[in-house]
Amino acid sequence: MIGRHAVFLTCFILIPACSGITCDQRRHRAVKIMNLGISKFSQGQHAAALADIKAALNEAPDYVPAHANLAKIYMEMKKWDDAQRHFNRVVQAEPNNAQALYHLGFCYQQLQRNDLARDAFNKAVAINPKHFAVHYRLGTLAESEDKPRQADAAYRQAIKINPRFAKPFVKLGLLYLNHDYPEEALQVFVAGTQVNPASAELLNGLGAAYQYLKQYTKAIDSFKRALEIKADLYDTMYNLGMAYAAADRRAEAKEALQRFVAYTRGKKTIPQEYIKGAQDKITELEGESTTVGAPPARLPRRR
């Protein structure tokens, strides 16, 4: 199944058909078959597209665009090992292809082969120092290895190159929140939302920073704005309910948390600590306790 949170925009490579004068017949057939596969993929025929591009490689095993397109399909299918094999074929043929190195590094990162991921990312950024997505990925890699200073520097470099790219703002702000620097986190989220006012993830982070600072009215407003943009952000649903509870707006808190719990039914990817936290808070709101709520110690790490 194609992942809905793809971290890149798939850009397939369509090649004009060549004549017998410009290339051999096997390459000519490979181009036609590959382009047919790309067309099928765009129509949602993913299995047929995969078969076609494999057939193109049977015709011309060294045909780099077919390896690149097959790797991108495998990435969409989250078959990271298959994807990295074909990106490696691309990089072998085109060692200065920064985008292929970026995708290769991402595949290795998903496979938790961090040394290989870092090597690919560093090669990519050496070729193209302004590849902001590579700097962002180097930040996520450093953060996963508990190297917050390196993560901070990488996220800031990504922001410096392209402030319209919201993800490093989100990750940098959450990095500060998760290390108990809410004032610094608030500065990051305010700056991020000024540049990217339609980012629900940034508005969620802004609300979380306000909530940590006990500015509950501002937190509630930020969470509500985030959900207006993206209604299925489960952490924002949870945070909104807890912010209402912290502000002692008990009826609104109960309604928001019940809505969150209903949304989580059948969704195995949502952390159990959030579901349990919401259920416990609902029970508390239905009783006599007036204890206010707070977010979990660590916020979800969105990729």
C-alpha positions as MATLAB code, in Angstrom:
seq = 'MIGRHAVFLTCFILIPACSGITCDQRRHRAVKIMNLGISKFSQGQHAAALADIKAALNEAPDYVPAHANLAKIYMEMKKWDDAQRHFNRVVQAEPNNAQALYHLGFCYQQLQRNDLARDAFNKAVAINPKHFAVHYRLGTLAESEDKPRQADAAYRQAIKINPRFAKPFVKLGLLYLNHDYPEEALQVFVAGTQVNPASAELLNGLGAAYQYLKQYTKAIDSFKRALEIKADLYDTMYNLGMAYAAADRRAEAKEALQRFVAYTRGKKTIPQEYIKGAQDKITELEGESTTVGAPPARLPRRR';
ca = [
       0.000    0.000    0.000;
       1.360    3.423   -0.886;
       2.269    5.432    2.214;
       0.308    8.636    2.689;
       3.172   10.376    4.453;
       5.742   10.041    1.677;
       8.763   12.168    2.437;
       9.470   13.071   -1.172;
       7.586   13.923   -4.299;
       7.963   10.992   -6.656;
       9.332   12.292   -9.918;
       9.529    9.540  -12.466;
      11.741    9.752  -15.504;
       9.945    9.581  -18.835;
      12.334    9.083  -21.752;
      11.528    9.869  -25.398;
      11.556    6.711  -27.494;
      14.766    6.382  -29.455;
      15.167    5.138  -32.990;
      17.315    2.315  -34.241;
      19.752    4.960  -35.414;
      20.361    6.374  -31.916;
      20.275    3.199  -29.851;
      20.031   -0.544  -30.193;
      16.693   -2.311  -30.379;
      16.877   -3.734  -26.854;
      17.311   -0.234  -25.409;
      14.514    1.005  -27.676;
      12.160   -1.675  -26.309;
      13.287   -0.941  -22.732;
      12.356    2.730  -23.109;
       8.898    1.901  -24.419;
       8.218   -0.716  -21.740;
       9.463    1.559  -18.943;
       7.319    4.481  -20.105;
       4.318    2.171  -20.239;
       5.028    1.127  -16.654;
       5.229    4.747  -15.520;
       1.878    5.424  -17.151;
       0.339    2.455  -15.356;
       1.761    3.619  -12.028;
       0.166    7.048  -12.487;
      -3.157    5.236  -12.990;
      -2.767    3.309   -9.749;
      -1.791    0.006  -11.394;
       1.210   -0.463   -9.159;
       1.785   -4.204   -9.612;
       1.548   -3.889  -13.396;
       3.933   -0.914  -13.349;
       6.433   -2.892  -11.313;
       6.265   -5.781  -13.751;
       6.774   -3.485  -16.745;
       9.819   -1.733  -15.352;
      11.357   -5.072  -14.380;
      10.725   -6.203  -17.960;
      12.487   -3.061  -19.197;
      15.544   -4.024  -17.147;
      15.441   -7.521  -18.595;
      15.772   -5.888  -22.011;
      18.552   -3.515  -20.912;
      20.049   -4.429  -17.476;
      22.258   -1.323  -17.339;
      19.503    1.156  -18.216;
      19.860    3.752  -15.453;
      16.426    5.479  -15.733;
      14.710    2.114  -15.303;
      16.727    1.429  -12.134;
      15.824    4.902  -10.835;
      12.124    4.464  -11.538;
      12.030    0.965  -10.076;
      13.757    2.248   -6.942;
      11.151    5.020   -6.570;
       8.315    2.520   -6.848;
       9.945    0.355   -4.181;
      10.281    3.447   -1.970;
       6.577    4.170   -2.340;
       5.906    0.555   -1.370;
       8.309    0.917    1.601;
      10.457   -1.919    0.288;
      13.598   -0.172    1.387;
      16.119   -2.927    0.705;
      14.907   -3.385   -2.860;
      14.932    0.384   -3.348;
      18.493    0.810   -2.106;
      19.753   -1.907   -4.461;
      18.453   -0.014   -7.480;
      19.548    3.406   -6.213;
      22.996    1.903   -5.780;
      22.932    0.940   -9.458;
      22.052    4.546  -10.301;
      24.860    5.927   -8.135;
      27.381    3.501   -9.589;
      26.572    4.818  -13.050;
      26.122    8.458  -11.966;
      28.336    9.112   -8.898;
      27.555   12.854   -8.962;
      23.781   12.375   -8.834;
      22.995   14.132   -5.542;
      19.293   13.312   -5.666;
      19.944    9.586   -6.091;
      22.407    9.721   -3.175;
      19.762   11.480   -1.081;
      17.208    8.772   -1.817;
      19.821    6.079   -1.205;
      20.621    7.580    2.182;
      16.945    7.749    3.072;
      16.515    4.053    2.242;
      19.497    3.148    4.416;
      18.059    5.306    7.218;
      14.791    3.362    7.085;
      16.815    0.153    7.282;
      18.634    1.592   10.350;
      21.960    1.315    8.574;
      23.026    4.698    9.841;
      26.670    4.659    8.769;
      25.699    3.958    5.174;
      22.932    6.561    5.346;
      25.325    9.207    6.662;
      27.876    8.367    3.974;
      25.269    8.770    1.219;
      23.929   12.032    2.684;
      27.429   13.479    3.080;
      28.265   12.624   -0.519;
      25.035   14.235   -1.675;
      25.641   17.461    0.244;
      29.242   17.599   -0.963;
      27.906   17.608   -4.524;
      25.052   20.008   -3.751;
      25.643   21.977   -0.511;
      22.243   23.683   -0.876;
      20.257   20.438   -0.903;
      18.113   21.403    2.081;
      16.397   18.012    2.328;
      19.780   16.324    2.835;
      20.613   18.667    5.715;
      17.199   17.899    7.204;
      17.846   14.169    6.931;
      21.282   14.550    8.517;
      19.458   16.250   11.385;
      17.006   13.385   11.836;
      19.908   10.933   11.714;
      21.815   12.830   14.409;
      18.697   13.096   16.565;
      18.056    9.350   16.310;
      21.596    8.821   17.618;
      21.003   11.238   20.535;
      23.301   13.924   19.157;
      21.157   17.022   19.751;
      23.847   19.595   18.916;
      24.492   18.034   15.527;
      20.759   17.743   14.910;
      20.282   21.399   15.854;
      22.986   22.527   13.420;
      21.629   20.413   10.567;
      18.026   21.569   11.027;
      19.169   25.196   11.144;
      21.145   24.754    7.941;
      18.081   23.305    6.199;
      16.005   26.269    7.417;
      18.658   28.750    6.294;
      18.673   27.310    2.775;
      14.905   26.981    2.435;
      12.739   28.522    5.171;
       9.625   27.456    3.241;
      10.469   23.849    4.127;
       8.463   23.407    7.333;
       9.789   20.045    8.546;
      13.113   21.234   10.013;
      11.257   23.959   11.937;
       8.988   21.265   13.395;
      11.867   18.969   14.290;
      13.988   21.760   15.763;
      11.115   23.018   17.892;
      10.290   19.530   19.162;
      13.986   18.940   19.842;
      13.953   21.909   22.212;
      10.668   20.831   23.821;
      11.905   17.297   24.355;
      15.019   18.656   26.056;
      12.975   21.041   28.259;
      13.688   24.345   26.544;
      10.123   25.568   25.910;
      11.040   29.242   25.479;
      13.508   28.406   22.716;
      10.969   26.016   21.185;
       8.375   28.771   21.154;
      10.765   31.070   19.277;
      11.333   28.370   16.642;
       7.624   27.669   16.190;
       6.705   31.361   16.024;
       9.361   31.911   13.342;
       8.228   28.803   11.489;
       4.554   29.728   11.445;
       5.356   33.225   10.230;
       6.979   31.740    7.135;
       4.667   28.711    6.846;
       1.270   29.802    8.240;
      -0.562   26.866    6.642;
       1.567   24.135    8.258;
      -0.639   22.175   10.649;
       2.410   20.437   12.119;
       4.016   23.785   12.970;
       0.797   25.054   14.534;
       0.623   21.874   16.602;
       4.167   22.462   17.803;
       3.357   26.097   18.550;
       0.408   24.959   20.655;
       2.588   22.439   22.494;
       5.125   25.152   23.336;
       2.374   27.420   24.659;
       0.987   24.515   26.671;
       4.361   23.789   28.267;
       4.523   27.463   29.200;
       0.985   27.247   30.659;
      -0.420   29.719   28.164;
      -3.458   27.539   27.628;
      -5.679   29.940   25.698;
      -2.967   30.437   23.075;
      -2.312   26.699   23.023;
      -5.986   25.920   22.390;
      -6.143   28.466   19.584;
      -3.058   26.994   17.907;
      -4.341   23.423   18.157;
      -7.736   24.418   16.733;
      -6.072   26.206   13.814;
      -3.947   23.136   13.135;
      -7.012   20.873   13.030;
      -8.786   23.259   10.682;
      -5.941   22.679    8.235;
      -5.434   18.961    8.842;
      -8.270   17.310   10.746;
      -6.571   13.920   11.232;
      -3.520   14.986   13.263;
      -4.006   12.609   16.181;
      -1.447   14.280   18.432;
      -3.172   17.629   17.908;
      -6.531   16.088   18.828;
      -4.981   14.770   22.020;
      -3.143   17.997   22.793;
      -6.305   20.047   22.308;
      -8.195   17.930   24.813;
      -5.393   18.154   27.359;
      -5.088   21.910   26.863;
      -8.816   22.306   27.541;
      -8.380   20.212   30.695;
      -5.408   22.286   31.796;
      -7.506   25.430   31.318;
     -10.257   23.820   33.425;
     -12.670   23.831   30.488;
     -13.875   20.408   31.496;
     -16.809   19.851   29.113;
     -14.752   20.879   26.093;
     -11.851   18.730   27.294;
     -14.037   15.661   27.664;
     -15.596   16.154   24.225;
     -12.205   16.629   22.537;
     -10.635   13.613   24.226;
     -13.620   11.386   23.469;
     -13.328   12.444   19.835;
      -9.634   11.542   19.939;
     -10.288    8.105   21.482;
     -12.985    7.379   18.896;
     -10.544    8.326   16.120;
      -7.888    5.918   17.445;
     -10.067    2.804   17.274;
      -8.518    0.270   14.919;
      -5.409    2.411   14.326;
      -2.437    0.431   15.594;
       0.149    3.095   14.780;
      -1.038    5.549   17.430;
       1.090    5.313   20.612;
      -0.725    3.583   23.428;
       0.522    6.157   25.957;
      -1.670    8.745   24.242;
      -4.753    6.553   24.198;
      -4.292    5.606   27.851;
      -3.579    9.219   28.786;
      -6.784   10.357   27.113;
      -8.856    7.610   28.723;
      -7.426    8.368   32.169;
      -8.126   12.071   31.734;
     -11.727   11.381   30.651;
     -12.207    9.256   33.780;
     -10.730   12.040   35.878;
     -12.981   14.652   34.253;
     -16.020   12.519   34.969;
     -15.008   12.330   38.649;
     -14.347   14.943   41.260;
     -10.632   15.505   40.640;
      -9.527   18.957   39.484;
      -5.965   17.940   38.595;
      -4.932   19.579   35.346;
      -3.315   17.658   32.527;
      -0.027   18.028   30.717;
       1.374   16.576   27.518;
       3.436   13.381   27.679;
       7.109   13.792   28.551;
       8.033   13.319   24.912;
       6.020   14.406   21.916;
       5.575   12.236   18.801;
       8.481   12.379   16.361;
       6.947   12.883   12.955;
       9.144   12.223    9.956;
];
